[in-house]
């Protein structure tokens, strides 16, 4: 479930982020790192201020 950045920020962790774009059909959805002491780490850096939602990463698949 997506969490609004205005409501809550992640702990120091790698998360999935969403940032809207001028073209509503082409938003940025990618993995970014968040640190309380630093903020968002994402390349290109210009997207950091555009992040509006985040969510924890899903667990990796289990090998059987």
GUPA-182793 format. One record per residue: x, y, z of N, C-alpha, C in turn; chain. Coordinates in steps of 0.05 Angstrom, whole numbers, plus 5000, padded with zeros to 4 digits. Example, Ala and Ser with C-alpha at 12.3 -4.5 7.8 and 13.67 -1.06 7.14 Angstrom:
<atoms>
+------+------+------+-------+-------+-------+------+------+------+--------+
: n_xx : n_yy : n_zz : ca_xx : ca_yy : ca_zz : c_xx : c_yy : c_zz : cadena :
+------+------+------+-------+-------+-------+------+------+------+--------+
: 5264 : 4886 : 5156 :  5246 :  4910 :  5156 : 5264 : 4934 : 5156 :      A :
: 5257 : 4955 : 5142 :  5273 :  4979 :  5143 : 5258 : 5001 : 5157 :      A :
+------+------+------+-------+-------+-------+------+------+------+--------+
</atoms>
This chain:
<atoms>
+------+------+------+-------+-------+-------+------+------+------+--------+
: n_xx : n_yy : n_zz : ca_xx : ca_yy : ca_zz : c_xx : c_yy : c_zz : cadena :
+------+------+------+-------+-------+-------+------+------+------+--------+
: 5017 : 4977 : 5000 :  5000 :  5000 :  5000 : 5018 : 5025 : 5000 :      A :
: 5012 : 5044 : 4983 :  5027 :  5069 :  4981 : 5022 : 5086 : 5005 :      A :
: 5043 : 5099 : 5015 :  5042 :  5117 :  5038 : 5050 : 5145 : 5029 :      A :
: 5033 : 5165 : 5036 :  5039 :  5192 :  5028 : 5064 : 5202 : 5044 :      A :
: 5082 : 5215 : 5030 :  5106 :  5227 :  5042 : 5097 : 5247 : 5063 :      A :
: 5075 : 5261 : 5059 :  5066 :  5282 :  5078 : 5056 : 5269 : 5104 :      A :
: 5048 : 5244 : 5103 :  5037 :  5230 :  5126 : 5059 : 5216 : 5143 :      A :
: 5079 : 5205 : 5129 :  5099 :  5189 :  5143 : 5123 : 5185 : 5124 :      A :
: 5147 : 5186 : 5135 :  5171 :  5180 :  5120 : 5182 : 5153 : 5129 :      A :
: 5196 : 5139 : 5112 :  5207 :  5113 :  5119 : 5229 : 5116 : 5140 :      A :
: 5236 : 5093 : 5152 :  5260 :  5092 :  5169 : 5284 : 5092 : 5150 :      A :
: 5308 : 5089 : 5160 :  5331 :  5087 :  5143 : 5330 : 5061 : 5127 :      A :
: 5319 : 5062 : 5102 :  5315 :  5038 :  5087 : 5312 : 5043 : 5057 :      A :
: 5314 : 5022 : 5042 :  5309 :  5022 :  5014 : 5280 : 5017 : 5009 :      A :
: 5266 : 5034 : 4993 :  5237 :  5032 :  4989 : 5231 : 5037 : 4960 :      A :
: 5206 : 5031 : 4953 :  5195 :  5037 :  4926 : 5183 : 5065 : 4928 :      A :
: 5188 : 5082 : 4908 :  5178 :  5110 :  4909 : 5162 : 5116 : 4883 :      A :
: 5144 : 5135 : 4886 :  5127 :  5144 :  4864 : 5130 : 5175 : 4862 :      A :
: 5134 : 5185 : 4838 :  5134 :  5214 :  4833 : 5118 : 5219 : 4808 :      A :
: 5099 : 5237 : 4809 :  5083 :  5243 :  4785 : 5101 : 5258 : 4765 :      A :
: 5092 : 5257 : 4740 :  5106 :  5270 :  4718 : 5087 : 5287 : 4702 :      A :
: 5097 : 5304 : 4684 :  5079 :  5320 :  4668 : 5060 : 5303 : 4652 :      A :
: 5070 : 5280 : 4643 :  5053 :  5261 :  4629 : 5041 : 5242 : 4650 :      A :
: 5016 : 5243 : 4657 :  5004 :  5227 :  4678 : 5006 : 5197 : 4673 :      A :
: 5011 : 5189 : 4648 :  5014 :  5161 :  4642 : 5042 : 5151 : 4645 :      A :
: 5061 : 5168 : 4652 :  5089 :  5161 :  4654 : 5102 : 5170 : 4681 :      A :
: 5090 : 5163 : 4704 :  5102 :  5172 :  4729 : 5129 : 5157 : 4733 :      A :
: 5145 : 5168 : 4752 :  5169 :  5154 :  4760 : 5162 : 5135 : 4782 :      A :
: 5168 : 5110 : 4778 :  5166 :  5089 :  4799 : 5192 : 5075 : 4800 :      A :
: 5206 : 5077 : 4822 :  5233 :  5066 :  4824 : 5241 : 5060 : 4853 :      A :
: 5264 : 5049 : 4857 :  5274 :  5044 :  4884 : 5292 : 5067 : 4892 :      A :
: 5289 : 5076 : 4917 :  5305 :  5098 :  4928 : 5312 : 5092 : 4957 :      A :
: 5333 : 5104 : 4967 :  5342 :  5101 :  4994 : 5333 : 5126 : 5010 :      A :
: 5323 : 5121 : 5034 :  5317 :  5144 :  5051 : 5332 : 5142 : 5077 :      A :
: 5345 : 5164 : 5085 :  5359 :  5166 :  5111 : 5348 : 5191 : 5126 :      A :
: 5342 : 5187 : 5151 :  5332 :  5210 :  5166 : 5352 : 5233 : 5167 :      A :
: 5377 : 5227 : 5168 :  5398 :  5247 :  5170 : 5404 : 5261 : 5143 :      A :
: 5396 : 5249 : 5121 :  5403 :  5259 :  5095 : 5379 : 5265 : 5077 :      A :
: 5358 : 5248 : 5079 :  5335 :  5251 :  5061 : 5336 : 5230 : 5039 :      A :
: 5325 : 5235 : 5016 :  5323 :  5216 :  4994 : 5349 : 5215 : 4979 :      A :
: 5357 : 5190 : 4971 :  5379 :  5186 :  4953 : 5368 : 5173 : 4928 :      A :
: 5369 : 5187 : 4906 :  5357 :  5178 :  4881 : 5371 : 5193 : 4858 :      A :
: 5376 : 5179 : 4836 :  5388 :  5191 :  4812 : 5368 : 5190 : 4789 :      A :
: 5364 : 5211 : 4774 :  5376 :  5237 :  4778 : 5364 : 5251 : 4803 :      A :
: 5381 : 5267 : 4816 :  5374 :  5280 :  4841 : 5349 : 5297 : 4839 :      A :
: 5344 : 5308 : 4816 :  5321 :  5326 :  4813 : 5294 : 5313 : 4820 :      A :
: 5293 : 5286 : 4819 :  5268 :  5272 :  4826 : 5263 : 5271 : 4856 :      A :
: 5283 : 5276 : 4872 :  5280 :  5274 :  4901 : 5258 : 5292 : 4912 :      A :
: 5256 : 5316 : 4902 :  5235 :  5334 :  4912 : 5207 : 5328 : 4901 :      A :
: 5206 : 5311 : 4881 :  5180 :  5304 :  4868 : 5167 : 5280 : 4880 :      A :
: 5181 : 5265 : 4898 :  5169 :  5241 :  4909 : 5145 : 5247 : 4926 :      A :
: 5123 : 5235 : 4921 :  5098 :  5239 :  4936 : 5088 : 5215 : 4952 :      A :
: 5097 : 5191 : 4943 :  5088 :  5167 :  4957 : 5112 : 5147 : 4958 :      A :
: 5111 : 5129 : 4978 :  5131 :  5108 :  4981 : 5117 : 5083 : 4992 :      A :
: 5131 : 5061 : 4990 :  5121 :  5036 :  5002 : 5145 : 5018 : 5007 :      A :
: 5142 : 5000 : 5027 :  5164 :  4981 :  5032 : 5168 : 4963 : 5008 :      A :
: 5192 : 4954 : 5004 :  5197 :  4935 :  4982 : 5185 : 4908 : 4989 :      A :
: 5175 : 4894 : 4969 :  5164 :  4867 :  4975 : 5187 : 4848 : 4982 :      A :
: 5181 : 4826 : 4995 :  5201 :  4807 :  5001 : 5210 : 4793 : 4975 :      A :
: 5236 : 4786 : 4973 :  5245 :  4773 :  4949 : 5232 : 4745 : 4946 :      A :
: 5232 : 4734 : 4922 :  5220 :  4708 :  4918 : 5236 : 4687 : 4933 :      A :
: 5223 : 4666 : 4941 :  5236 :  4644 :  4955 : 5245 : 4623 : 4934 :      A :
: 5269 : 4614 : 4936 :  5279 :  4593 :  4919 : 5270 : 4566 : 4930 :      A :
: 5260 : 4549 : 4913 :  5252 :  4523 :  4922 : 5268 : 4501 : 4909 :      A :
+------+------+------+-------+-------+-------+------+------+------+--------+
</atoms>
